[in-house]
Amino acid sequence: MKRFLILMAILNLFVIVSTAQSQKATTFTADGINYKVVNDSSVAVTYAKYEMVSYGMGHFFGYYTNNYQGDIVIPSKVYYNGKEYTVRYITDHAFCSSTYRIVFLETACNTYEMPEIYGFGGSPITSVYIPSTVISIGERAFYECSSLTNVRFEDESNIPSIGALAFAGTAWLENQEIDPFILDGKMFSWRGTADTIPNNVTHILSGACINLPLKTVRIPESVRSIGKYAFENSELESLIIDENDKTCRLEAYAFKDCKSLKRVEVNAKHCSVGIELNVKNEAPDWNGAFTGCSLDSVIFGDSLQTISPICYNQYDMTEITIPENVKLIEHDAFALTDLTPHSGKGIKKLNYNAISCDFDYDEMCGIVMEERAIVFSNLRLEQVIIGEEVRKIPENFLRQDWTSHSHPLKKITIPAKVDTIGAYAFNNCVKLESITSLRPEPVEIEPSVFEGVNKQTCVLYVPYSSLSLYRSAPVWKSFLNIKSIKGDVNGDGHVNTSDVAALINQILGIGPMDTDLADVNGDGRVNVSDVAALINIILGIQ
């Protein structure tokens, strides 16, 4: 393994050197501005110099340096070697200087470049003019350019896409008198002097709302994205994302270290959340939109159709409810991992009401890993309630990776309308003591559905009239103890007050007694203690 890491580090160094050489060959300076050729017709404004210095196996320092100062006017066209290019981009770090410590993290099939910021400084520029030909401005392009007081866009109705913290630390933003400051639907800054986010905002830019003093923020339906660090260190206690027919994307760290944030309500149909891999103490660390928060309540609205890892490893919740209209839940949406310790108690109860839902598959080395379509893996679920309208239990529903990490779940009820149970749905749920299927006819399932469940001790309860069907059905018949539904004394497939009357009649000798149905508490006798047990079942106490 060590030899492999050494080889990979050497290869990485070759890549770095070749990349630097390639950049040098395609970089030029015209009228004091540095450019990099992107393609046959386009160039990007870039930094003056970038170098990387090794200081140990797989560890490097990266340095960005610049020579810009004063007033900068970026042209729309530039000539180089007798050829005309259109200025289309401003690269990451184009006008700032910075020092990075970079670690290369080796995985099974990829090498990740993991930067840790050591220091930043901006070029001493005072103003910049950006032509309408520029379509994107990179991350930290003008970061910490503290002398920058004036930014002029040629067309303020067509602002380019703007990377994370592109203008953070500039006097242009910090001294901005307009609040909120919005150009072309992009919110550059908001100090919270206004009560709400205006409905014309389409993008909340990175760092726009840092240290916001407001306790509650409602994200209007017009918003399509919330950038990195947008609300970092804000005093938020409650966040509401309004109903939205389009996708609202929350980038990684969007609400970083909002330590008072406890309640998030998601009403948009699709709320996608960025996940980013970073190095923390030399170990991999996945970070999401709510890194550093301790959410104790995430409410998914009835309109929600897609669930992303919105509270990945950052919650104190004990219960979640999945609404009926959810169509897709992304892999690891609620997973806990050994790599990222979570601060909370963990989810113990799941209310699952999605009528027909699929789980998203993970991908490793470009290969779709079906066994990694895991959503509730590694939770410590003690209670799972599947809604009466659910028709499909997706693949890998409660699948466990390792039996040693299995849910402490002891019982599960499959509603009558379920007509599809996906592969591995209850795989390795080794603590199950009883499974109740309310469906009159057994669903056709694969052996993997209950693989790992102890079929000798786990009791399968089914409708009284369906006993023979389950005892002869493939896979289902592998359960040694198949009994009529506990508490269904009258055998109609439901447990309710009519069963109490039927049980009392049997105890009084009115009509024939069926011990299999009437012995509710399973002690081998039929008496008043079974009535108490039946009432507890109906009340949900047992």
C-alpha positions in Angstrom: 0.0 0.0 0.0 2.8 2.4 0.9 4.5 1.7 -2.5 1.2 2.4 -4.2 0.8 5.7 -2.4 4.4 6.7 -3.3 3.7 5.9 -6.9 0.4 7.8 -6.9 2.2 10.8 -5.4 4.8 10.8 -8.1 2.2 10.5 -10.7 0.3 13.4 -9.1 3.5 15.5 -9.2 3.9 14.7 -12.9 0.3 15.8 -13.5 0.9 19.0 -11.6 4.1 19.8 -13.5 2.6 19.0 -16.9 -0.5 21.1 -16.0 1.7 24.0 -15.1 3.7 23.7 -18.3 0.5 23.5 -20.3 -0.8 26.6 -18.6 2.5 28.4 -19.2 2.4 27.6 -22.9 -1.2 29.0 -23.2 -0.9 32.0 -21.0 -0.1 35.5 -22.1 -0.3 39.1 -20.9 -1.9 42.0 -22.8 -2.1 45.6 -21.5 -1.3 44.4 -18.0 -4.0 41.7 -17.8 -3.1 38.0 -17.7 -5.1 35.6 -19.9 -5.3 31.9 -20.4 -6.4 30.4 -23.7 -9.5 28.2 -23.2 -10.2 27.2 -26.7 -9.8 28.5 -30.3 -12.0 31.5 -29.7 -12.1 32.2 -26.0 -9.8 33.2 -23.2 -10.1 33.7 -19.4 -8.6 36.4 -17.3 -6.4 34.7 -14.8 -3.7 35.2 -12.1 -0.1 36.1 -12.9 1.5 33.0 -11.4 0.7 29.7 -9.7 3.3 27.4 -8.3 3.2 24.3 -6.1 6.0 23.2 -3.8 6.3 19.8 -2.3 7.1 19.4 1.4 6.5 15.7 1.9 4.9 12.6 0.5 1.6 13.7 -1.0 1.7 17.1 0.7 2.2 20.4 -1.2 2.0 24.2 -0.8 0.2 26.0 -3.6 0.8 29.7 -4.2 -1.3 32.1 -6.3 0.3 35.5 -7.0 -0.8 38.6 -8.9 0.5 41.9 -10.1 -2.7 43.8 -10.6 -3.3 47.3 -9.2 -5.3 50.4 -9.7 -8.2 50.6 -12.2 -8.7 47.5 -14.3 -10.7 47.6 -17.5 -11.3 44.1 -19.0 -11.8 44.2 -22.7 -14.4 42.1 -24.5 -11.8 41.1 -27.2 -8.1 40.5 -27.0 -5.4 39.7 -29.6 -2.6 37.2 -29.3 -0.3 35.9 -31.9 -2.3 37.6 -34.6 -5.6 36.0 -33.5 -8.7 37.5 -31.9 -10.2 35.9 -28.8 -13.4 36.7 -26.8 -12.9 37.2 -23.1 -15.4 34.8 -21.6 -14.2 33.9 -18.2 -12.5 35.1 -15.0 -10.8 32.2 -13.3 -10.7 31.2 -9.7 -8.2 33.4 -7.7 -7.7 35.6 -10.7 -7.2 38.8 -8.7 -6.3 37.5 -5.3 -3.1 36.0 -3.8 -3.3 33.0 -1.6 -1.4 30.1 0.0 -2.8 26.6 0.2 -1.7 23.5 1.9 -2.8 20.7 -0.4 -3.2 17.0 0.5 -3.9 14.3 -2.0 -6.4 11.8 -0.6 -6.2 8.4 -2.2 -9.4 6.3 -2.6 -10.2 3.1 -4.4 -10.4 4.8 -7.8 -9.8 8.5 -7.4 -7.3 11.0 -6.1 -8.9 14.0 -4.4 -7.1 17.4 -4.1 -7.9 18.6 -0.6 -6.9 22.3 0.0 -6.6 23.9 3.3 -6.5 27.7 3.2 -3.5 29.3 5.0 -3.6 32.9 3.9 -5.3 35.2 1.4 -4.5 38.7 0.2 -6.1 40.7 -2.6 -4.5 42.7 -5.4 -4.5 46.4 -4.7 -7.0 47.2 -7.4 -9.5 50.0 -6.9 -12.0 49.4 -9.6 -12.8 46.8 -12.3 -14.9 46.9 -15.5 -16.4 43.6 -16.6 -17.7 43.3 -20.2 -20.9 41.5 -21.1 -18.9 38.8 -22.9 -17.8 37.4 -19.6 -20.2 34.5 -18.6 -18.6 33.3 -15.4 -16.5 34.6 -12.5 -14.6 31.9 -10.6 -14.4 31.2 -6.9 -12.5 33.9 -4.8 -11.7 35.8 -8.0 -11.6 39.1 -6.1 -11.4 37.7 -2.6 -10.0 40.1 0.0 -9.3 42.9 -2.6 -10.1 45.3 0.2 -9.3 48.4 -1.9 -11.8 47.4 -4.6 -14.6 50.1 -4.2 -16.2 50.0 -7.6 -17.3 47.0 -9.8 -18.9 47.9 -13.1 -20.8 45.4 -15.2 -21.3 46.4 -18.8 -24.8 44.9 -18.7 -26.4 44.8 -15.2 -29.4 42.9 -16.6 -27.2 40.0 -17.6 -24.7 39.3 -14.7 -22.4 36.3 -15.2 -22.5 33.3 -13.0 -20.4 34.0 -9.8 -18.4 31.5 -7.9 -18.1 31.1 -4.1 -16.8 34.2 -2.3 -15.8 35.9 -5.6 -16.2 39.4 -4.1 -16.0 38.6 -0.4 -13.8 41.1 1.6 -14.1 43.8 -1.0 -15.0 47.4 0.0 -17.5 47.3 -2.9 -19.7 44.9 -0.9 -18.8 45.7 2.6 -19.6 49.4 2.2 -22.7 48.8 0.0 -25.5 51.2 1.0 -28.2 49.3 -0.8 -29.7 46.5 1.3 -30.4 43.9 0.0 -28.0 44.5 -2.9 -29.4 42.7 -6.0 -28.3 42.7 -9.6 -30.1 40.6 -12.3 -31.8 38.5 -9.6 -28.5 37.7 -7.9 -28.4 38.7 -4.2 -24.8 39.9 -3.5 -25.4 41.0 0.1 -28.2 41.2 2.7 -27.7 42.5 6.2 -31.3 41.8 7.3 -32.5 45.3 7.5 -35.4 44.3 5.2 -37.9 41.8 6.6 -38.0 39.3 3.8 -36.1 38.2 0.7 -37.6 39.9 -2.4 -39.5 37.7 -4.8 -37.2 38.8 -7.7 -34.2 37.0 -6.2 -33.1 33.9 -8.2 -29.7 33.2 -6.7 -28.4 34.0 -3.2 -24.7 34.3 -3.7 -21.9 32.8 -1.6 -21.4 34.8 1.6 -24.3 37.2 0.8 -26.0 36.7 4.3 -23.1 36.0 6.6 -23.8 36.9 10.2 -27.5 37.7 9.4 -29.3 38.7 12.6 -32.7 37.5 11.6 -34.2 34.5 13.5 -36.5 33.2 10.7 -35.9 33.3 6.9 -38.3 32.2 4.2 -36.7 31.3 0.9 -39.2 32.4 -1.9 -40.2 30.2 -4.8 -38.1 32.4 -7.2 -34.8 31.2 -5.6 -32.9 28.6 -7.6 -29.7 28.3 -5.6 -28.1 29.3 -2.3 -24.3 29.5 -2.6 -21.6 28.3 -0.3 -21.3 30.1 3.0 -24.4 32.2 2.1 -25.8 32.3 5.7 -22.6 31.3 7.6 -22.7 32.1 11.3 -26.2 33.6 11.1 -28.5 33.7 14.0 -31.2 31.7 12.2 -33.5 29.5 14.3 -36.0 28.6 11.6 -35.6 28.2 7.8 -38.6 27.8 5.4 -38.1 26.9 1.7 -41.3 27.8 -0.1 -43.2 25.6 -2.5 -41.4 25.6 -5.8 -42.0 23.7 -9.1 -38.3 23.9 -10.0 -35.2 22.8 -8.2 -33.8 24.9 -5.3 -30.2 23.9 -4.8 -28.4 24.4 -1.5 -24.6 24.3 -2.0 -22.3 22.8 0.6 -21.8 25.0 3.7 -24.7 27.2 2.7 -25.8 27.4 6.4 -22.4 26.5 7.9 -22.2 27.0 11.7 -25.7 28.4 12.1 -25.6 27.0 15.6 -29.1 28.2 16.6 -30.8 26.7 13.5 -33.1 23.9 14.7 -36.0 23.8 12.3 -36.0 23.5 8.5 -39.2 23.2 6.5 -38.8 22.1 2.8 -41.8 22.6 0.5 -40.1 22.8 -2.9 -40.7 19.8 -5.1 -37.0 19.3 -5.6 -34.4 20.5 -3.1 -31.0 19.4 -4.1 -28.1 19.7 -1.7 -24.4 19.9 -2.5 -22.0 17.6 -0.7 -18.3 18.3 -0.6 -15.4 16.2 0.5 -12.7 17.9 2.6 -9.8 16.9 4.8 -10.1 17.5 8.5 -7.2 16.3 10.6 -6.0 14.3 7.6 -9.2 12.2 7.5 -12.0 12.4 4.9 -15.0 14.5 5.9 -18.2 14.9 4.0 -19.8 18.3 4.4 -23.3 19.4 3.4 -25.4 22.5 3.5 -25.9 22.3 7.3 -22.4 21.6 8.4 -22.0 22.7 12.0 -25.8 22.9 12.7 -27.8 20.7 15.0 -31.2 20.4 13.5 -33.8 18.8 15.6 -36.7 19.2 13.2 -36.8 18.8 9.4 -40.3 18.9 7.9 -40.8 17.7 4.4 -43.9 19.4 2.8 -46.5 17.5 0.9 -45.2 18.8 -2.5 -41.7 17.4 -2.0 -40.7 14.8 -4.6 -36.9 14.5 -4.2 -35.0 14.2 -0.9 -31.3 15.0 -1.0 -28.9 14.6 1.9 -30.3 17.8 3.4 -29.2 17.1 7.0 -26.4 14.8 6.3 -24.7 13.9 9.6 -25.8 17.2 11.1 -29.0 16.5 13.1 -30.3 16.0 16.6 -33.6 14.6 15.2 -35.2 11.5 16.6 -38.0 11.1 14.0 -38.6 11.8 10.3 -41.7 11.6 8.1 -41.5 10.9 4.4 -44.6 12.4 2.6 -46.8 10.6 0.1 -45.6 12.4 -3.1 -41.9 11.7 -2.7 -40.6 9.9 -5.8 -36.9 9.7 -5.2 -34.6 9.6 -2.1 -30.9 10.0 -2.8 -28.4 7.5 -1.5 -27.1 8.3 2.0 -29.8 11.0 2.5 -30.0 10.2 6.2 -27.0 7.9 6.6 -24.6 8.1 9.4 -21.0 7.2 8.7 -18.1 6.2 10.8 -16.0 8.9 9.0 -18.1 11.8 10.1 -19.3 11.6 13.8 -22.7 13.2 14.3 -23.5 15.3 17.3 -27.1 14.2 17.8 -29.1 11.2 19.2 -29.9 9.8 15.8 -33.2 9.0 14.1 -35.1 6.3 16.0 -38.6 6.5 14.3 -39.5 6.6 10.6 -42.9 7.4 9.3 -42.8 6.3 5.7 -45.8 7.4 3.5 -44.3 7.6 0.0 -46.8 5.8 -2.2 -44.2 4.8 -4.9 -40.6 5.8 -4.4 -37.2 4.7 -5.5 -33.8 5.1 -3.9 -30.9 6.6 -5.9 -27.9 4.5 -6.6 -24.4 5.4 -5.6 -21.6 5.4 -8.1 -18.0 4.2 -7.6 -15.3 4.3 -10.2 -17.9 5.1 -12.8 -19.9 1.9 -12.0 -23.4 2.1 -10.6 -23.4 0.3 -7.2 -26.9 -1.1 -6.8 -26.1 -2.3 -3.3 -25.2 1.2 -2.3 -28.7 2.6 -3.0 -29.0 2.9 0.8 -30.9 5.6 2.5 -31.7 4.5 6.0 -28.5 2.5 6.5 -26.8 2.6 9.8 -29.6 4.5 11.5 -30.8 2.9 14.8 -34.4 2.7 13.9 -36.6 1.3 16.7 -40.0 2.0 15.0 -41.0 2.1 11.4 -44.6 2.9 10.4 -45.4 2.3 6.7 -48.5 4.3 5.6 -51.7 2.6 4.6 -51.5 4.1 1.0 -48.0 2.8 0.3 -47.9 0.6 -2.7 -44.1 0.1 -3.2 -41.4 -0.7 -0.7 -38.2 0.2 -2.6 -35.1 -1.9 -3.0 -32.7 -1.7 0.0 -35.5 -0.1 2.1 -34.1 -1.0 5.5 -31.1 -2.9 4.3 -28.1 -3.0 6.6 -24.5 -3.2 5.5 -23.3 -5.1 8.5 -25.4 -7.2 10.9 -23.4 -5.7 13.8 -24.9 -2.3 12.9 -28.5 -3.6 12.4 -31.5 -1.6 13.4 -32.9 -2.5 16.8 -36.2 -2.7 15.0 -38.3 -5.7 16.4 -41.4 -5.6 14.3 -42.7 -4.3 11.0 -46.2 -4.1 9.4 -46.6 -4.3 5.6 -49.8 -2.5 4.6 -52.5 -4.3 2.5 -52.0 -2.1 -0.6 -48.3 -2.9 -1.0 -47.9 -4.8 -4.3 -44.1 -4.4 -4.8 -41.3 -5.2 -2.4 -37.8 -4.5 -3.8 -34.8 -6.7 -3.4 -32.9 -6.5 -0.1 -35.8 -4.5 1.4 -35.3 -5.9 4.9 -31.9 -7.5 4.4 -29.9 -8.1 7.6 -32.6 -6.7 9.8 -31.5 -9.4 12.3 -33.4 -8.0 15.3 -36.9 -8.5 13.8 -39.1 -10.7 16.0 -42.3 -10.3 14.0 -43.5 -9.3 10.5 -47.1 -8.6 9.9 -48.4 -8.6 6.3 -51.9 -7.2 5.9 -52.0 -8.1 2.2 -54.5 -11.0 1.5 -52.3 -12.5 -1.3 -48.5 -12.7 -0.7 -46.4 -10.3 -2.8 -43.9 -12.1 -5.2 -40.5 -11.3 -3.7 -36.8 -12.3 -4.1 -35.0 -14.3 -1.4 -32.8 -11.3 -0.7 -35.8 -9.4 0.8 -35.6 -11.1 4.1 -32.0 -12.5 3.9 -30.4 -12.3 7.3 -33.7 -12.4 9.1 -34.0 -15.4 11.5 -36.9 -17.2 9.9 -37.0 -19.8 12.7 -37.7 -17.3 15.4 -39.3 -14.4 13.6 -43.1 -14.8 13.5 -44.9 -14.0 10.2 -48.5 -12.7 10.9 -50.9 -12.8 8.0 -54.7 -12.6 7.5 -56.5 -15.7 8.9 -58.0 -16.5 5.5 -54.5 -16.2 3.8 -52.6 -18.7 6.1 -52.5 -21.4 3.4 -51.4 -19.0 0.7 -48.4 -17.7 2.7 -47.5 -21.2 3.9 -47.1 -22.3 0.3 -45.7 -19.1 -1.4 -42.0 -18.9 -2.4 -39.8 -17.2 0.1 -42.7 -16.5 2.5 -43.0 -20.2 3.3 -39.4 -20.2 4.6 -40.8 -18.7 7.8 -41.4 -21.5 10.2 -44.0 -19.6 12.3 -46.8 -18.3 10.1 -49.8 -17.3 12.2 -52.9 -15.3 11.8 -52.6 -11.6 12.6 -52.2 -11.0 16.3 -55.5 -9.5 17.7 -57.5 -10.3 14.6 -60.0 -12.4 16.5 -62.8 -12.4 14.0 -60.4 -13.1 11.1 -61.4 -10.2 8.8 -57.8 -9.0 8.4 -58.2 -5.9 10.6 -57.7 -5.3 14.3 -60.3 -3.1 15.8 -63.1 -2.9 18.4 -65.1 -5.6 16.6 -62.4 -8.0 17.6 -62.9 -7.1 21.2 -66.6 -8.1 20.9 -65.7 -11.3 19.1 -63.2 -12.2 21.8 -65.6 -11.6 24.7 -68.2 -13.8 22.9 -65.7 -16.6 22.6 -64.8 -16.3 26.3 -68.5 -16.4 27.2 -69.0 -19.5 25.0 -71.1 -17.7 22.4 -70.0 -19.4 19.2 -67.1 -21.7 18.6 -63.7 -20.8 20.0 -60.6 -20.7 17.8 -57.6 -20.6 20.1 -55.2 -19.6 17.4 -57.1 -16.3 17.0 -58.4 -15.8 20.5 -55.1 -16.4 22.4 -53.9 -12.8 21.9 -51.2 -12.7 24.5 -49.8 -16.1 23.4 -49.9 -17.8 26.9 -51.8 -20.8 25.6 -55.1 -19.8 27.3 -58.1 -17.7 26.4 -59.3 -15.4 29.2 -59.8 -11.8 30.2 -56.0 -11.2 30.0 -56.3 -11.6 26.3 -59.0 -8.8 26.2 -56.5 -6.5 28.0 -53.8 -7.5 25.5 -56.1 -6.9 22.5 -57.1 -3.4 23.8 -53.4 -2.5 24.2 -52.8 -3.6 20.5 -55.7 -1.4 19.3 -54.4 1.5 21.4 -50.9 1.0 20.0 -49.4 0.3 23.5 -48.3 -3.1 22.4 
